[in-house]
Amino acid sequence: MSKFTNLIQNSEVPVLVDFYADWCQPCHMIAPTIRSIKNKMGDQLKIVKVNADNNQKAMLKYHVKSIPTLILFHKGKILWRNAGVIPEVELLKVINQYI
């Protein structure tokens, strides 16, 4: 089992996965939101950034067709997903439903 799979299946707290690419402008736009949420949530949430160019298997497995795509997992189950940029206040509302 890969480290990534182990994390999303066995984490005691929800895991927010950010599928991104270095060349993706919207990915750069959402990066400050992701950092802010990490600071606000602390140990209540894990955040994992997955480079889409280097992780094609994960992209296929989770049907990621565009980036940025955010997927919230808990115990291996997808709780929520969003493709594109989302305002921080909206993302916090979603996360707080599962914390």
mmCIF file as gemmi writes it, N, C-alpha and C atoms, coordinates in Angstrom:
data_model
loop_
_atom_site.group_PDB
_atom_site.id
_atom_site.type_symbol
_atom_site.label_atom_id
_atom_site.label_alt_id
_atom_site.label_comp_id
_atom_site.label_asym_id
_atom_site.label_entity_id
_atom_site.label_seq_id
_atom_site.pdbx_PDB_ins_code
_atom_site.Cartn_x
_atom_site.Cartn_y
_atom_site.Cartn_z
_atom_site.occupancy
_atom_site.B_iso_or_equiv
_atom_site.pdbx_formal_charge
_atom_site.auth_seq_id
_atom_site.auth_asym_id
_atom_site.pdbx_PDB_model_num
ATOM 1 N N . MET Axp A 1 ? 0.854 -1.173 0 1 0 ? 1 A 1
ATOM 2 C CA . MET Axp A 1 ? 0 0 0 1 0 ? 1 A 1
ATOM 3 C C . MET Axp A 1 ? 0.906 1.244 0 1 0 ? 1 A 1
ATOM 4 N N . SER Axp A 2 ? 0.594 2.196 -0.848 1 0 ? 2 A 1
ATOM 5 C CA . SER Axp A 2 ? 1.417 3.404 -0.906 1 0 ? 2 A 1
ATOM 6 C C . SER Axp A 2 ? 1.182 4.267 0.336 1 0 ? 2 A 1
ATOM 7 N N . LYS Axp A 3 ? 2.122 5.145 0.588 1 0 ? 3 A 1
ATOM 8 C CA . LYS Axp A 3 ? 2.014 6.07 1.721 1 0 ? 3 A 1
ATOM 9 C C . LYS Axp A 3 ? 0.756 6.938 1.583 1 0 ? 3 A 1
ATOM 10 N N . PHE Axp A 4 ? 0.484 7.382 0.352 1 0 ? 4 A 1
ATOM 11 C CA . PHE Axp A 4 ? -0.699 8.197 0.075 1 0 ? 4 A 1
ATOM 12 C C . PHE Axp A 4 ? -1.978 7.43 0.396 1 0 ? 4 A 1
ATOM 13 N N . THR Axp A 5 ? -2.091 6.215 -0.115 1 0 ? 5 A 1
ATOM 14 C CA . THR Axp A 5 ? -3.28 5.391 0.128 1 0 ? 5 A 1
ATOM 15 C C . THR Axp A 5 ? -3.442 5.115 1.617 1 0 ? 5 A 1
ATOM 16 N N . ASN Axp A 6 ? -2.35 4.791 2.278 1 0 ? 6 A 1
ATOM 17 C CA . ASN Axp A 6 ? -2.389 4.536 3.713 1 0 ? 6 A 1
ATOM 18 C C . ASN Axp A 6 ? -2.906 5.765 4.459 1 0 ? 6 A 1
ATOM 19 N N . LEU Axp A 7 ? -2.432 6.939 4.089 1 0 ? 7 A 1
ATOM 20 C CA . LEU Axp A 7 ? -2.849 8.17 4.757 1 0 ? 7 A 1
ATOM 21 C C . LEU Axp A 7 ? -4.349 8.417 4.591 1 0 ? 7 A 1
ATOM 22 N N . ILE Axp A 8 ? -4.856 8.342 3.356 1 0 ? 8 A 1
ATOM 23 C CA . ILE Axp A 8 ? -6.271 8.672 3.16 1 0 ? 8 A 1
ATOM 24 C C . ILE Axp A 8 ? -7.204 7.595 3.716 1 0 ? 8 A 1
ATOM 25 N N . GLN Axp A 9 ? -6.701 6.365 3.874 1 0 ? 9 A 1
ATOM 26 C CA . GLN Axp A 9 ? -7.547 5.305 4.414 1 0 ? 9 A 1
ATOM 27 C C . GLN Axp A 9 ? -7.501 5.203 5.928 1 0 ? 9 A 1
ATOM 28 N N . ASN Axp A 10 ? -6.396 5.602 6.53 1 0 ? 10 A 1
ATOM 29 C CA . ASN Axp A 10 ? -6.217 5.336 7.952 1 0 ? 10 A 1
ATOM 30 C C . ASN Axp A 10 ? -6.085 6.567 8.839 1 0 ? 10 A 1
ATOM 31 N N . SER Axp A 11 ? -6.154 7.75 8.27 1 0 ? 11 A 1
ATOM 32 C CA . SER Axp A 11 ? -6.022 8.962 9.082 1 0 ? 11 A 1
ATOM 33 C C . SER Axp A 11 ? -7.222 9.099 10.026 1 0 ? 11 A 1
ATOM 34 N N . GLU Axp A 12 ? -6.924 9.469 11.254 1 0 ? 12 A 1
ATOM 35 C CA . GLU Axp A 12 ? -7.992 9.692 12.247 1 0 ? 12 A 1
ATOM 36 C C . GLU Axp A 12 ? -8.761 10.979 11.965 1 0 ? 12 A 1
ATOM 37 N N . VAL Axp A 13 ? -8.139 11.892 11.244 1 0 ? 13 A 1
ATOM 38 C CA . VAL Axp A 13 ? -8.792 13.16 10.901 1 0 ? 13 A 1
ATOM 39 C C . VAL Axp A 13 ? -8.989 13.208 9.39 1 0 ? 13 A 1
ATOM 40 N N . PRO Axp A 14 ? -9.923 14.027 8.917 1 0 ? 14 A 1
ATOM 41 C CA . PRO Axp A 14 ? -10.106 14.152 7.47 1 0 ? 14 A 1
ATOM 42 C C . PRO Axp A 14 ? -8.815 14.599 6.778 1 0 ? 14 A 1
ATOM 43 N N . VAL Axp A 15 ? -8.688 14.201 5.515 1 0 ? 15 A 1
ATOM 44 C CA . VAL Axp A 15 ? -7.522 14.547 4.704 1 0 ? 15 A 1
ATOM 45 C C . VAL Axp A 15 ? -8.015 15.298 3.47 1 0 ? 15 A 1
ATOM 46 N N . LEU Axp A 16 ? -7.527 16.52 3.308 1 0 ? 16 A 1
ATOM 47 C CA . LEU Axp A 16 ? -7.85 17.313 2.124 1 0 ? 16 A 1
ATOM 48 C C . LEU Axp A 16 ? -6.708 17.138 1.132 1 0 ? 16 A 1
ATOM 49 N N . VAL Axp A 17 ? -7.031 16.598 -0.036 1 0 ? 17 A 1
ATOM 50 C CA . VAL Axp A 17 ? -6.024 16.374 -1.065 1 0 ? 17 A 1
ATOM 51 C C . VAL Axp A 17 ? -6.192 17.45 -2.14 1 0 ? 17 A 1
ATOM 52 N N . ASP Axp A 18 ? -5.102 18.137 -2.425 1 0 ? 18 A 1
ATOM 53 C CA . ASP Axp A 18 ? -5.063 19.202 -3.424 1 0 ? 18 A 1
ATOM 54 C C . ASP Axp A 18 ? -4.291 18.687 -4.63 1 0 ? 18 A 1
ATOM 55 N N . PHE Axp A 19 ? -5.008 18.334 -5.708 1 0 ? 19 A 1
ATOM 56 C CA . PHE Axp A 19 ? -4.367 17.939 -6.957 1 0 ? 19 A 1
ATOM 57 C C . PHE Axp A 19 ? -4.037 19.22 -7.712 1 0 ? 19 A 1
ATOM 58 N N . TYR Axp A 20 ? -2.752 19.415 -8.021 1 0 ? 20 A 1
ATOM 59 C CA . TYR Axp A 20 ? -2.299 20.662 -8.612 1 0 ? 20 A 1
ATOM 60 C C . TYR Axp A 20 ? -1.201 20.385 -9.642 1 0 ? 20 A 1
ATOM 61 N N . ALA Axp A 21 ? -0.779 21.446 -10.331 1 0 ? 21 A 1
ATOM 62 C CA . ALA Axp A 21 ? 0.41 21.398 -11.189 1 0 ? 21 A 1
ATOM 63 C C . ALA Axp A 21 ? 1.115 22.746 -11.079 1 0 ? 21 A 1
ATOM 64 N N . ASP Axp A 22 ? 2.429 22.713 -11.216 1 0 ? 22 A 1
ATOM 65 C CA . ASP Axp A 22 ? 3.215 23.946 -11.096 1 0 ? 22 A 1
ATOM 66 C C . ASP Axp A 22 ? 2.86 24.977 -12.165 1 0 ? 22 A 1
ATOM 67 N N . TRP Axp A 23 ? 2.464 24.528 -13.345 1 0 ? 23 A 1
ATOM 68 C CA . TRP Axp A 23 ? 2.161 25.428 -14.46 1 0 ? 23 A 1
ATOM 69 C C . TRP Axp A 23 ? 0.73 25.972 -14.421 1 0 ? 23 A 1
ATOM 70 N N . CYS Axp A 24 ? -0.078 25.516 -13.479 1 0 ? 24 A 1
ATOM 71 C CA . CYS Axp A 24 ? -1.521 25.827 -13.422 1 0 ? 24 A 1
ATOM 72 C C . CYS Axp A 24 ? -1.775 27.137 -12.653 1 0 ? 24 A 1
ATOM 73 N N . GLN Axp A 25 ? -2.244 28.166 -13.347 1 0 ? 25 A 1
ATOM 74 C CA . GLN Axp A 25 ? -2.519 29.456 -12.705 1 0 ? 25 A 1
ATOM 75 C C . GLN Axp A 25 ? -3.601 29.358 -11.623 1 0 ? 25 A 1
ATOM 76 N N . PRO Axp A 26 ? -4.743 28.701 -11.876 1 0 ? 26 A 1
ATOM 77 C CA . PRO Axp A 26 ? -5.745 28.573 -10.806 1 0 ? 26 A 1
ATOM 78 C C . PRO Axp A 26 ? -5.187 27.845 -9.574 1 0 ? 26 A 1
ATOM 79 N N . CYS Axp A 27 ? -4.248 26.924 -9.787 1 0 ? 27 A 1
ATOM 80 C CA . CYS Axp A 27 ? -3.62 26.229 -8.655 1 0 ? 27 A 1
ATOM 81 C C . CYS Axp A 27 ? -2.841 27.219 -7.792 1 0 ? 27 A 1
ATOM 82 N N . HIS Axp A 28 ? -2.16 28.156 -8.448 1 0 ? 28 A 1
ATOM 83 C CA . HIS Axp A 28 ? -1.432 29.196 -7.715 1 0 ? 28 A 1
ATOM 84 C C . HIS Axp A 28 ? -2.409 30.118 -6.988 1 0 ? 28 A 1
ATOM 85 N N . MET Axp A 29 ? -3.582 30.344 -7.581 1 0 ? 29 A 1
ATOM 86 C CA . MET Axp A 29 ? -4.585 31.211 -6.951 1 0 ? 29 A 1
ATOM 87 C C . MET Axp A 29 ? -5.141 30.597 -5.669 1 0 ? 29 A 1
ATOM 88 N N . ILE Axp A 30 ? -5.302 29.274 -5.644 1 0 ? 30 A 1
ATOM 89 C CA . ILE Axp A 30 ? -5.9 28.629 -4.466 1 0 ? 30 A 1
ATOM 90 C C . ILE Axp A 30 ? -4.864 28.288 -3.388 1 0 ? 30 A 1
ATOM 91 N N . ALA Axp A 31 ? -3.587 28.328 -3.737 1 0 ? 31 A 1
ATOM 92 C CA . ALA Axp A 31 ? -2.531 27.964 -2.777 1 0 ? 31 A 1
ATOM 93 C C . ALA Axp A 31 ? -2.591 28.766 -1.475 1 0 ? 31 A 1
ATOM 94 N N . PRO Axp A 32 ? -2.789 30.1 -1.505 1 0 ? 32 A 1
ATOM 95 C CA . PRO Axp A 32 ? -2.887 30.839 -0.237 1 0 ? 32 A 1
ATOM 96 C C . PRO Axp A 32 ? -4.086 30.402 0.615 1 0 ? 32 A 1
ATOM 97 N N . THR Axp A 33 ? -5.175 30.025 -0.034 1 0 ? 33 A 1
ATOM 98 C CA . THR Axp A 33 ? -6.352 29.526 0.681 1 0 ? 33 A 1
ATOM 99 C C . THR Axp A 33 ? -6.001 28.229 1.409 1 0 ? 33 A 1
ATOM 100 N N . ILE Axp A 34 ? -5.311 27.336 0.724 1 0 ? 34 A 1
ATOM 101 C CA . ILE Axp A 34 ? -4.92 26.057 1.323 1 0 ? 34 A 1
ATOM 102 C C . ILE Axp A 34 ? -3.998 26.295 2.522 1 0 ? 34 A 1
ATOM 103 N N . ARG Axp A 35 ? -3.031 27.202 2.367 1 0 ? 35 A 1
ATOM 104 C CA . ARG Axp A 35 ? -2.114 27.513 3.488 1 0 ? 35 A 1
ATOM 105 C C . ARG Axp A 35 ? -2.872 28.103 4.669 1 0 ? 35 A 1
ATOM 106 N N . SER Axp A 36 ? -3.819 28.995 4.399 1 0 ? 36 A 1
ATOM 107 C CA . SER Axp A 36 ? -4.605 29.617 5.461 1 0 ? 36 A 1
ATOM 108 C C . SER Axp A 36 ? -5.435 28.577 6.21 1 0 ? 36 A 1
ATOM 109 N N . ILE Axp A 37 ? -6.038 27.662 5.472 1 0 ? 37 A 1
ATOM 110 C CA . ILE Axp A 37 ? -6.851 26.615 6.097 1 0 ? 37 A 1
ATOM 111 C C . ILE Axp A 37 ? -5.971 25.709 6.947 1 0 ? 37 A 1
ATOM 112 N N . LYS Axp A 38 ? -4.781 25.398 6.467 1 0 ? 38 A 1
ATOM 113 C CA . LYS Axp A 38 ? -3.851 24.578 7.255 1 0 ? 38 A 1
ATOM 114 C C . LYS Axp A 38 ? -3.547 25.275 8.576 1 0 ? 38 A 1
ATOM 115 N N . ASN Axp A 39 ? -3.31 26.575 8.536 1 0 ? 39 A 1
ATOM 116 C CA . ASN Axp A 39 ? -3.027 27.334 9.761 1 0 ? 39 A 1
ATOM 117 C C . ASN Axp A 39 ? -4.228 27.362 10.698 1 0 ? 39 A 1
ATOM 118 N N . LYS Axp A 40 ? -5.428 27.496 10.148 1 0 ? 40 A 1
ATOM 119 C CA . LYS Axp A 40 ? -6.645 27.587 10.967 1 0 ? 40 A 1
ATOM 120 C C . LYS Axp A 40 ? -7.057 26.246 11.555 1 0 ? 40 A 1
ATOM 121 N N . MET Axp A 41 ? -6.876 25.176 10.814 1 0 ? 41 A 1
ATOM 122 C CA . MET Axp A 41 ? -7.378 23.867 11.232 1 0 ? 41 A 1
ATOM 123 C C . MET Axp A 41 ? -6.374 23.1 12.096 1 0 ? 41 A 1
ATOM 124 N N . GLY Axp A 42 ? -5.104 23.377 11.938 1 0 ? 42 A 1
ATOM 125 C CA . GLY Axp A 42 ? -4.091 22.687 12.737 1 0 ? 42 A 1
ATOM 126 C C . GLY Axp A 42 ? -4.181 21.176 12.601 1 0 ? 42 A 1
ATOM 127 N N . ASP Axp A 43 ? -4.234 20.478 13.736 1 0 ? 43 A 1
ATOM 128 C CA . ASP Axp A 43 ? -4.24 19.019 13.756 1 0 ? 43 A 1
ATOM 129 C C . ASP Axp A 43 ? -5.61 18.407 13.469 1 0 ? 43 A 1
ATOM 130 N N . GLN Axp A 44 ? -6.619 19.241 13.252 1 0 ? 44 A 1
ATOM 131 C CA . GLN Axp A 44 ? -7.962 18.713 12.966 1 0 ? 44 A 1
ATOM 132 C C . GLN Axp A 44 ? -8.11 18.241 11.528 1 0 ? 44 A 1
ATOM 133 N N . LEU Axp A 45 ? -7.121 18.575 10.691 1 0 ? 45 A 1
ATOM 134 C CA . LEU Axp A 45 ? -7.189 18.273 9.263 1 0 ? 45 A 1
ATOM 135 C C . LEU Axp A 45 ? -5.783 18.053 8.738 1 0 ? 45 A 1
ATOM 136 N N . LYS Axp A 46 ? -5.632 17.041 7.875 1 0 ? 46 A 1
ATOM 137 C CA . LYS Axp A 46 ? -4.368 16.861 7.164 1 0 ? 46 A 1
ATOM 138 C C . LYS Axp A 46 ? -4.57 17.376 5.742 1 0 ? 46 A 1
ATOM 139 N N . ILE Axp A 47 ? -3.534 17.992 5.213 1 0 ? 47 A 1
ATOM 140 C CA . ILE Axp A 47 ? -3.575 18.484 3.834 1 0 ? 47 A 1
ATOM 141 C C . ILE Axp A 47 ? -2.421 17.857 3.076 1 0 ? 47 A 1
ATOM 142 N N . VAL Axp A 48 ? -2.732 17.31 1.912 1 0 ? 48 A 1
ATOM 143 C CA . VAL Axp A 48 ? -1.739 16.681 1.061 1 0 ? 48 A 1
ATOM 144 C C . VAL Axp A 48 ? -1.83 17.313 -0.315 1 0 ? 48 A 1
ATOM 145 N N . LYS Axp A 49 ? -0.689 17.765 -0.823 1 0 ? 49 A 1
ATOM 146 C CA . LYS Axp A 49 ? -0.631 18.294 -2.18 1 0 ? 49 A 1
ATOM 147 C C . LYS Axp A 49 ? -0.115 17.192 -3.097 1 0 ? 49 A 1
ATOM 148 N N . VAL Axp A 50 ? -0.834 16.945 -4.195 1 0 ? 50 A 1
ATOM 149 C CA . VAL Axp A 50 ? -0.448 15.894 -5.143 1 0 ? 50 A 1
ATOM 150 C C . VAL Axp A 50 ? -0.212 16.551 -6.5 1 0 ? 50 A 1
ATOM 151 N N . ASN Axp A 51 ? 1.036 16.46 -6.972 1 0 ? 51 A 1
ATOM 152 C CA . ASN Axp A 51 ? 1.382 17.023 -8.269 1 0 ? 51 A 1
ATOM 153 C C . ASN Axp A 51 ? 0.786 16.139 -9.361 1 0 ? 51 A 1
ATOM 154 N N . ALA Axp A 52 ? -0.133 16.701 -10.12 1 0 ? 52 A 1
ATOM 155 C CA . ALA Axp A 52 ? -0.865 15.943 -11.14 1 0 ? 52 A 1
ATOM 156 C C . ALA Axp A 52 ? 0.067 15.381 -12.21 1 0 ? 52 A 1
ATOM 157 N N . ASP Axp A 53 ? 1.097 16.128 -12.56 1 0 ? 53 A 1
ATOM 158 C CA . ASP Axp A 53 ? 2.024 15.668 -13.603 1 0 ? 53 A 1
ATOM 159 C C . ASP Axp A 53 ? 2.828 14.453 -13.168 1 0 ? 53 A 1
ATOM 160 N N . ASN Axp A 54 ? 3.078 14.318 -11.878 1 0 ? 54 A 1
ATOM 161 C CA . ASN Axp A 54 ? 3.914 13.229 -11.371 1 0 ? 54 A 1
ATOM 162 C C . ASN Axp A 54 ? 3.11 12.064 -10.803 1 0 ? 54 A 1
ATOM 163 N N . ASN Axp A 55 ? 1.788 12.174 -10.784 1 0 ? 55 A 1
ATOM 164 C CA . ASN Axp A 55 ? 0.955 11.153 -10.133 1 0 ? 55 A 1
ATOM 165 C C . ASN Axp A 55 ? -0.264 10.796 -10.978 1 0 ? 55 A 1
ATOM 166 N N . GLN Axp A 56 ? 0.007 10.335 -12.181 1 0 ? 56 A 1
ATOM 167 C CA . GLN Axp A 56 ? -1.078 10 -13.107 1 0 ? 56 A 1
ATOM 168 C C . GLN Axp A 56 ? -1.977 8.873 -12.58 1 0 ? 56 A 1
ATOM 169 N N . LYS Axp A 57 ? -1.398 7.915 -11.844 1 0 ? 57 A 1
ATOM 170 C CA . LYS Axp A 57 ? -2.217 6.821 -11.305 1 0 ? 57 A 1
ATOM 171 C C . LYS Axp A 57 ? -3.267 7.35 -10.335 1 0 ? 57 A 1
ATOM 172 N N . ALA Axp A 58 ? -2.869 8.266 -9.472 1 0 ? 58 A 1
ATOM 173 C CA . ALA Axp A 58 ? -3.829 8.851 -8.524 1 0 ? 58 A 1
ATOM 174 C C . ALA Axp A 58 ? -4.877 9.663 -9.265 1 0 ? 58 A 1
ATOM 175 N N . MET Axp A 59 ? -4.462 10.373 -10.304 1 0 ? 59 A 1
ATOM 176 C CA . MET Axp A 59 ? -5.414 11.161 -11.105 1 0 ? 59 A 1
ATOM 177 C C . MET Axp A 59 ? -6.487 10.245 -11.712 1 0 ? 59 A 1
ATOM 178 N N . LEU Axp A 60 ? -6.055 9.127 -12.256 1 0 ? 60 A 1
ATOM 179 C CA . LEU Axp A 60 ? -6.992 8.176 -12.857 1 0 ? 60 A 1
ATOM 180 C C . LEU Axp A 60 ? -7.873 7.53 -11.795 1 0 ? 60 A 1
ATOM 181 N N . LYS Axp A 61 ? -7.262 7.096 -10.701 1 0 ? 61 A 1
ATOM 182 C CA . LYS Axp A 61 ? -8.007 6.391 -9.657 1 0 ? 61 A 1
ATOM 183 C C . LYS Axp A 61 ? -9.141 7.242 -9.096 1 0 ? 61 A 1
ATOM 184 N N . TYR Axp A 62 ? -8.885 8.549 -8.934 1 0 ? 62 A 1
ATOM 185 C CA . TYR Axp A 62 ? -9.885 9.425 -8.326 1 0 ? 62 A 1
ATOM 186 C C . TYR Axp A 62 ? -10.613 10.295 -9.35 1 0 ? 62 A 1
ATOM 187 N N . HIS Axp A 63 ? -10.471 9.934 -10.632 1 0 ? 63 A 1
ATOM 188 C CA . HIS Axp A 63 ? -11.207 10.591 -11.724 1 0 ? 63 A 1
ATOM 189 C C . HIS Axp A 63 ? -11.006 12.102 -11.73 1 0 ? 63 A 1
ATOM 190 N N . VAL Axp A 64 ? -9.769 12.531 -11.53 1 0 ? 64 A 1
ATOM 191 C CA . VAL Axp A 64 ? -9.448 13.954 -11.568 1 0 ? 64 A 1
ATOM 192 C C . VAL Axp A 64 ? -9.217 14.333 -13.025 1 0 ? 64 A 1
ATOM 193 N N . LYS Axp A 65 ? -10.123 15.155 -13.556 1 0 ? 65 A 1
ATOM 194 C CA . LYS Axp A 65 ? -10.072 15.536 -14.969 1 0 ? 65 A 1
ATOM 195 C C . LYS Axp A 65 ? -9.52 16.945 -15.172 1 0 ? 65 A 1
ATOM 196 N N . SER Axp A 66 ? -9.591 17.782 -14.13 1 0 ? 66 A 1
ATOM 197 C CA . SER Axp A 66 ? -9.076 19.141 -14.233 1 0 ? 66 A 1
ATOM 198 C C . SER Axp A 66 ? -8.437 19.522 -12.908 1 0 ? 66 A 1
ATOM 199 N N . ILE Axp A 67 ? -7.577 20.515 -12.963 1 0 ? 67 A 1
ATOM 200 C CA . ILE Axp A 67 ? -6.916 20.974 -11.75 1 0 ? 67 A 1
ATOM 201 C C . ILE Axp A 67 ? -7.091 22.484 -11.627 1 0 ? 67 A 1
ATOM 202 N N . PRO Axp A 68 ? -7.131 22.998 -10.441 1 0 ? 68 A 1
ATOM 203 C CA . PRO Axp A 68 ? -7.023 22.267 -9.195 1 0 ? 68 A 1
ATOM 204 C C . PRO Axp A 68 ? -8.294 21.469 -8.892 1 0 ? 68 A 1
ATOM 205 N N . THR Axp A 69 ? -8.121 20.317 -8.297 1 0 ? 69 A 1
ATOM 206 C CA . THR Axp A 69 ? -9.227 19.545 -7.747 1 0 ? 69 A 1
ATOM 207 C C . THR Axp A 69 ? -8.905 19.266 -6.288 1 0 ? 69 A 1
ATOM 208 N N . LEU Axp A 70 ? -9.883 19.551 -5.435 1 0 ? 70 A 1
ATOM 209 C CA . LEU Axp A 70 ? -9.752 19.263 -4.009 1 0 ? 70 A 1
ATOM 210 C C . LEU Axp A 70 ? -10.677 18.105 -3.681 1 0 ? 70 A 1
ATOM 211 N N . ILE Axp A 71 ? -10.169 17.121 -2.953 1 0 ? 71 A 1
ATOM 212 C CA . ILE Axp A 71 ? -10.99 15.991 -2.506 1 0 ? 71 A 1
ATOM 213 C C . ILE Axp A 71 ? -10.769 15.835 -1.007 1 0 ? 71 A 1
ATOM 214 N N . LEU Axp A 72 ? -11.869 15.773 -0.264 1 0 ? 72 A 1
ATOM 215 C CA . LEU Axp A 72 ? -11.818 15.575 1.178 1 0 ? 72 A 1
ATOM 216 C C . LEU Axp A 72 ? -12.133 14.116 1.475 1 0 ? 72 A 1
ATOM 217 N N . PHE Axp A 73 ? -11.173 13.419 2.095 1 0 ? 73 A 1
ATOM 218 C CA . PHE Axp A 73 ? -11.313 12.008 2.438 1 0 ? 73 A 1
ATOM 219 C C . PHE Axp A 73 ? -11.403 11.842 3.951 1 0 ? 73 A 1
ATOM 220 N N . HIS Axp A 74 ? -12.073 10.785 4.365 1 0 ? 74 A 1
ATOM 221 C CA . HIS Axp A 74 ? -11.963 10.326 5.745 1 0 ? 74 A 1
ATOM 222 C C . HIS Axp A 74 ? -12.151 8.821 5.739 1 0 ? 74 A 1
ATOM 223 N N . LYS Axp A 75 ? -11.156 8.124 6.288 1 0 ? 75 A 1
ATOM 224 C CA . LYS Axp A 75 ? -11.166 6.656 6.335 1 0 ? 75 A 1
ATOM 225 C C . LYS Axp A 75 ? -11.344 6.051 4.946 1 0 ? 75 A 1
ATOM 226 N N . GLY Axp A 76 ? -10.742 6.666 3.939 1 0 ? 76 A 1
ATOM 227 C CA . GLY Axp A 76 ? -10.788 6.144 2.576 1 0 ? 76 A 1
ATOM 228 C C . GLY Axp A 76 ? -12.012 6.535 1.782 1 0 ? 76 A 1
ATOM 229 N N . LYS Axp A 77 ? -12.977 7.152 2.422 1 0 ? 77 A 1
ATOM 230 C CA . LYS Axp A 77 ? -14.227 7.536 1.762 1 0 ? 77 A 1
ATOM 231 C C . LYS Axp A 77 ? -14.145 8.994 1.314 1 0 ? 77 A 1
ATOM 232 N N . ILE Axp A 78 ? -14.616 9.262 0.102 1 0 ? 78 A 1
ATOM 233 C CA . ILE Axp A 78 ? -14.668 10.64 -0.385 1 0 ? 78 A 1
ATOM 234 C C . ILE Axp A 78 ? -15.892 11.316 0.223 1 0 ? 78 A 1
ATOM 235 N N . LEU Axp A 79 ? -15.635 12.371 0.985 1 0 ? 79 A 1
ATOM 236 C CA . LEU Axp A 79 ? -16.717 13.128 1.612 1 0 ? 79 A 1
ATOM 237 C C . LEU Axp A 79 ? -17.201 14.265 0.722 1 0 ? 79 A 1
ATOM 238 N N . TRP Axp A 80 ? -16.262 14.817 -0.071 1 0 ? 80 A 1
ATOM 239 C CA . TRP Axp A 80 ? -16.565 16.004 -0.874 1 0 ? 80 A 1
ATOM 240 C C . TRP Axp A 80 ? -15.467 16.183 -1.904 1 0 ? 80 A 1
ATOM 241 N N . ARG Axp A 81 ? -15.818 16.794 -3.023 1 0 ? 81 A 1
ATOM 242 C CA . ARG Axp A 81 ? -14.81 17.123 -4.036 1 0 ? 81 A 1
ATOM 243 C C . ARG Axp A 81 ? -15.233 18.371 -4.785 1 0 ? 81 A 1
ATOM 244 N N . ASN Axp A 82 ? -14.228 19.094 -5.292 1 0 ? 82 A 1
ATOM 245 C CA . ASN Axp A 82 ? -14.488 20.319 -6.045 1 0 ? 82 A 1
ATOM 246 C C . ASN Axp A 82 ? -13.369 20.517 -7.056 1 0 ? 82 A 1
ATOM 247 N N . ALA Axp A 83 ? -13.747 20.816 -8.275 1 0 ? 83 A 1
ATOM 248 C CA . ALA Axp A 83 ? -12.767 21.175 -9.304 1 0 ? 83 A 1
ATOM 249 C C . ALA Axp A 83 ? -12.821 22.686 -9.49 1 0 ? 83 A 1
ATOM 250 N N . GLY Axp A 84 ? -11.667 23.32 -9.486 1 0 ? 84 A 1
ATOM 251 C CA . GLY Axp A 84 ? -11.598 24.763 -9.661 1 0 ? 84 A 1
ATOM 252 C C . GLY Axp A 84 ? -11.334 25.475 -8.349 1 0 ? 84 A 1
ATOM 253 N N . VAL Axp A 85 ? -11.223 26.775 -8.461 1 0 ? 85 A 1
ATOM 254 C CA . VAL Axp A 85 ? -10.934 27.614 -7.297 1 0 ? 85 A 1
ATOM 255 C C . VAL Axp A 85 ? -12.208 27.797 -6.486 1 0 ? 85 A 1
ATOM 256 N N . ILE Axp A 86 ? -12.083 27.731 -5.177 1 0 ? 86 A 1
ATOM 257 C CA . ILE Axp A 86 ? -13.216 27.899 -4.269 1 0 ? 86 A 1
ATOM 258 C C . ILE Axp A 86 ? -12.808 28.918 -3.204 1 0 ? 86 A 1
ATOM 259 N N . PRO Axp A 87 ? -13.704 29.829 -2.835 1 0 ? 87 A 1
ATOM 260 C CA . PRO Axp A 87 ? -13.366 30.801 -1.794 1 0 ? 87 A 1
ATOM 261 C C . PRO Axp A 87 ? -13.101 30.114 -0.454 1 0 ? 87 A 1
ATOM 262 N N . GLU Axp A 88 ? -12.206 30.69 0.312 1 0 ? 88 A 1
ATOM 263 C CA . GLU Axp A 88 ? -11.823 30.104 1.599 1 0 ? 88 A 1
ATOM 264 C C . GLU Axp A 88 ? -13.027 29.901 2.512 1 0 ? 88 A 1
ATOM 265 N N . VAL Axp A 89 ? -13.917 30.882 2.569 1 0 ? 89 A 1
ATOM 266 C CA . VAL Axp A 89 ? -15.074 30.764 3.466 1 0 ? 89 A 1
ATOM 267 C C . VAL Axp A 89 ? -15.94 29.556 3.093 1 0 ? 89 A 1
ATOM 268 N N . GLU Axp A 90 ? -16.084 29.296 1.807 1 0 ? 90 A 1
ATOM 269 C CA . GLU Axp A 90 ? -16.868 28.139 1.355 1 0 ? 90 A 1
ATOM 270 C C . GLU Axp A 90 ? -16.165 26.83 1.696 1 0 ? 90 A 1
ATOM 271 N N . LEU Axp A 91 ? -14.854 26.788 1.502 1 0 ? 91 A 1
ATOM 272 C CA . LEU Axp A 91 ? -14.096 25.584 1.806 1 0 ? 91 A 1
ATOM 273 C C . LEU Axp A 91 ? -14.125 25.294 3.307 1 0 ? 91 A 1
ATOM 274 N N . LEU Axp A 92 ? -14.008 26.32 4.118 1 0 ? 92 A 1
ATOM 275 C CA . LEU Axp A 92 ? -14.09 26.129 5.575 1 0 ? 92 A 1
ATOM 276 C C . LEU Axp A 92 ? -15.456 25.591 5.994 1 0 ? 92 A 1
ATOM 277 N N . LYS Axp A 93 ? -16.526 26.065 5.362 1 0 ? 93 A 1
ATOM 278 C CA . LYS Axp A 93 ? -17.872 25.554 5.673 1 0 ? 93 A 1
ATOM 279 C C . LYS Axp A 93 ? -17.946 24.054 5.421 1 0 ? 93 A 1
ATOM 280 N N . VAL Axp A 94 ? -17.416 23.644 4.289 1 0 ? 94 A 1
ATOM 281 C CA . VAL Axp A 94 ? -17.437 22.208 3.935 1 0 ? 94 A 1
ATOM 282 C C . VAL Axp A 94 ? -16.626 21.408 4.94 1 0 ? 94 A 1
ATOM 283 N N . ILE Axp A 95 ? -15.397 21.842 5.208 1 0 ? 95 A 1
ATOM 284 C CA . ILE Axp A 95 ? -14.521 21.102 6.127 1 0 ? 95 A 1
ATOM 285 C C . ILE Axp A 95 ? -15.142 21.003 7.508 1 0 ? 95 A 1
ATOM 286 N N . ASN Axp A 96 ? -15.704 22.096 7.985 1 0 ? 96 A 1
ATOM 287 C CA . ASN Axp A 96 ? -16.278 22.116 9.337 1 0 ? 96 A 1
ATOM 288 C C . ASN Axp A 96 ? -17.469 21.174 9.492 1 0 ? 96 A 1
ATOM 289 N N . GLN Axp A 97 ? -18.105 20.775 8.388 1 0 ? 97 A 1
ATOM 290 C CA . GLN Axp A 97 ? -19.183 19.796 8.453 1 0 ? 97 A 1
ATOM 291 C C . GLN Axp A 97 ? -18.666 18.427 8.875 1 0 ? 97 A 1
ATOM 292 N N . TYR Axp A 98 ? -17.389 18.16 8.632 1 0 ? 98 A 1
ATOM 293 C CA . TYR Axp A 98 ? -16.824 16.826 8.853 1 0 ? 98 A 1
ATOM 294 C C . TYR Axp A 98 ? -15.82 16.755 9.982 1 0 ? 98 A 1
ATOM 295 N N . ILE Axp A 99 ? -15.572 17.854 10.646 1 0 ? 99 A 1
ATOM 296 C CA . ILE Axp A 99 ? -14.603 17.89 11.751 1 0 ? 99 A 1
ATOM 297 C C . ILE Axp A 99 ? -15.337 17.605 13.054 1 0 ? 99 A 1
